Amino acid sequence: MTRPAPTTIVRSGSAKLKEDGLRSWIWSQRWVILREETLSFHKTQTSSTPAGLVLLKEVINVTRTDLKPYCLEVETKDGGTFNLALESDEILYGWMDDIYSRSPLVGVSNPTDFVHQVHVGFDAISGAFTGLPEQWTKLLTSSAITKEDYANNPQAVIDALEFYTDVQKGEDELDPFAYGHHHHQQQQHQSSNLITFPRINNQLRSQTRPNLIPQRVAPVPPSAVRGIGGPKPTRRPTVQASTESPKPLAPVKIQAPEPPRLDNARTNATPAIVGTAKPTGRALTIKPTIVPTQGNDQPPPPIPPKPSEALKKQAEAKLKQIRNSDLTEAQLLSKLRMVVSTQDPQEIYAKIKKVGQGASGSVYVAKDLKNGSKVAIKQMNVKLQMRKDLIVNEILVMKESPHPNIVNFLDSFILFDHSEIWVVMEFMEGGPLTDIIENNNLKEDQIACICLQSCKGLQHLHNQNIIHRDIKSDNVLLDRQGRVKITDFGFCAKLTKQKSKRETMVGTTYWMAPEIVKHKQYGSKVDIWSLGIMVIEMIENEPPYLNEEPLKALYLIATTGTPQLKKPERLSNELKSFLQLCLSVDVKSRATSDELIQHDFLTKSCKVKHLAPLLKFKPLIK
């Protein structure tokens, strides 16, 4: 019988890998490939270069361990160990048999002085974690997370710690490591082919706040965050119960509601969401209703004509030339020349007032010298841009995404010897929804009107496979006529066929969907969750957990799931049903933007012009 070639793939599939050494406390999601002579570990299924490699001729032992339910351990003659967590007994023993039969040294000899490295664990007797990095220990000590929280859900504590430190470090694009639960060999890993946009900040607010902190009074993060050394976790660890503990604690699982049915039956029952912190039972059925247009009597602002197919293909070709990597200043300017206007903006616009200041630029209200209309100008210093390539991406994409419920891009310029970039957008004089919430008590028909317009903007983005990823009241603006528009595309991501789900962790803590905090894959429905949190803002004047420090808020989002309303009895059944569909912990049960637009609650929308009186508190900018 002919022996298979060394490169022949014997078995492959997704597994969680824990190695010894410096990474002994981390479980990383990997695509594992067994060939006739090697066992290799890849970051994704499409990665050609392995992140790790084991020669089977050096393997001396293959055994099952109890680190995880379906876990095997591979030992090599130099004392190295590799633990693989799989999905079932059948898969586990399949891997063991195939590795064993191809490892000539297995059973010959075993080291007598091998010692396992310490991994992150939780001792149920002492109520303490073991093996935590120093940075996490200090964070945990100074946080509001209690020992009772540790015991209730130790994995959620680790999730919160990792997420918090990642965002504090400013890393919003990490290597993929959480892929959800997929069947063996059916996992579709994604490439890094995506589009992200630089942050065009709120036109009427300071731009200096950290991304984790909302734009209002809230508890400060733990003081121990600043100036802490020690290793930074770069992959998601999974908490293991200590072997010294007689009763290891498993993470608490939250029961998710069943998927809603979109049929013609309508119910007036109060959904389970509003009375409990852990949603149970069936989500309310909703009646598909075409939202009448009379609720929006104000004509939308004119939309720029769609570019011709030739121009569109030309823009797409330009976009493909721009890779998501760090550009030098010269490279940035070269790319920008392809997309910016060549005129001098100072001959077109006259600045009126500075309304925002950030580390890398300022925002001004300006007047168009031709017609006297006001615009917003984001003025950016090229040298201070951390990710120069993203500026070009944003300009290209915004040109292709005009919509009545999205703050529209008007033009862009390079000036002052190529040291500054100006991005011109329409000016929303009413300012952010945050200000409207703080200065008014919104009625349900007004909330419905704001939601309807926001949903239309999200529907437009989602239909182009774009996720906003930072929906909140600070990023929803109003004009003087009551028109509502989404802004701030700093965290947007483009979904492609190769990357139908995202794994990066961005957004603002209190509006963040549970699947992001738990490091799971996510799609456009994270925007729907954030919309639901924004609705709670409009009802209760603040998002859930705002009075908690960010680390504790992350823990609560991961463990509590659907937030509890303070006074649900004051709300209509339609509004509670709308919230139910936005804030379903089960992503499959959460509504899409297409479904939300048909919801009964939005038929209660007032006319757009009836939002204008909410802006009486705001002085005009002359």
PyMOL commands that set and color helices and strands:
alter all, ss='L'
color gray80, all
select helices_A, chain A and resi 21-23+56-58+89-101+134-142+147-152+154-168+223-225+272-274+293-296+309-321+329-336+345-347+382-384+388-399+433-439+444-463+473-475+509-511+514-517+525-540+550-560+568-570+573-582+593-597+600-604+608-615
alter helices_A, ss='H'
color red, helices_A
select strands_A, chain A and resi 9-19+28-35+38-42+52-55+59-65+71-76+81-85+121-123+128-130+240-241+349-358+361-368+374-381+409-415+420-426+431-432+466-467+476-478+484-486+493-494
alter strands_A, ss='S'
color yellow, strands_A
deselect
rebuild
show_as cartoon
